[in-house]
Amino acid sequence: MKRWQLSIGIALCLILFVLISFPNKESQTSLPLVVEQVETPLDHFHKLRFSSDFLLPYQINYDENTVTISFQNIHHIQMQDIELLDDTFFVSNYFDPQSRESSFTFHLENYPYMYLSSDPTYRKHDIFFQKYPYRILFGKIIVIDPGHGAFDEKTLSIYDPGSIVGDLVESEINLEVSLLLKMMLEDRGAKVYLTREREHCTENPRLLQRFEMVNFINPDIFLSIHQNESEYDYPNGIFVYHEHKEAFLLGQEIMHQTAKIADLKPNHVLNDPLLTLKSISTKKALLIECAFLSNPMDRERYRQNDFTWLLAKGITQGLVKYFENQYFYVE
Ligand SMILES: [Zn+2]
């Protein structure tokens, strides 16, 4: 070997040694990341918090069922008491040899509804996700009262049909809406009871018996379904009544969603000490007057085949929106 060849060889070895001993300065600033599960008062939601003492640049991608959140240049992660469910949550680590950056990626599968919040310094990120996909009402107990439809206590011959305008009978419409509503709410995971399931049935509980039934079940939510009537032609659209302030926001969501979906005028959510609402202990209790049997415009709507279905869908959507928005009240 010639002397110049040896010199080049030694020089190359030295360069290699320097490269190995003094790696890219960027990679030495990689950060620790803490991942923890934070309690939420809503047992169908989980909250994951990613935090660090340093800025946390991240990338988030999600499609219908999966969210992927990647943190670049993370040195190590510390997982704190995460009781995550099953294999729907996993973490992968990727090292990019070119940039010498490592990244951690969190995959959350089958959690379609997610919400990410970050503090302004990017040191903390919260991800909310749903434990039971698409079943936002899981664990909720709901009693639906299809208004009217009971026989008089003593004679058992006088039936209470509610309002009757032409061939429209309130008790029948209330029952139809309630049966559809029960089906839709159960589909979203709720446990649903009806105070009656039939028309013209002598067994149908009367008002006081219904109150006893509701107070015995002690549901999370109580909804009494009615159709309105006025001595005047012009009042139309939906009114919702509540007794306790705890029911106001739910009443708002139900009124607006129902008005939108069933194409009705949204009127007001009113505080009114109605007998039904006063007699039960459930605070989230609403009496819904869907529309006016006495209004020509609303009457047109009642004649459409799918109107009771649209009313049930609107009320369901109101409940769904209400529970989705609970995120924003939680810390
Ligand atoms: Zn009524």
Residues whose N, C-alpha, C, O or C-beta is under 5 A from the ligand:
A	BS01	ZN	G147 G162 H226 Q227
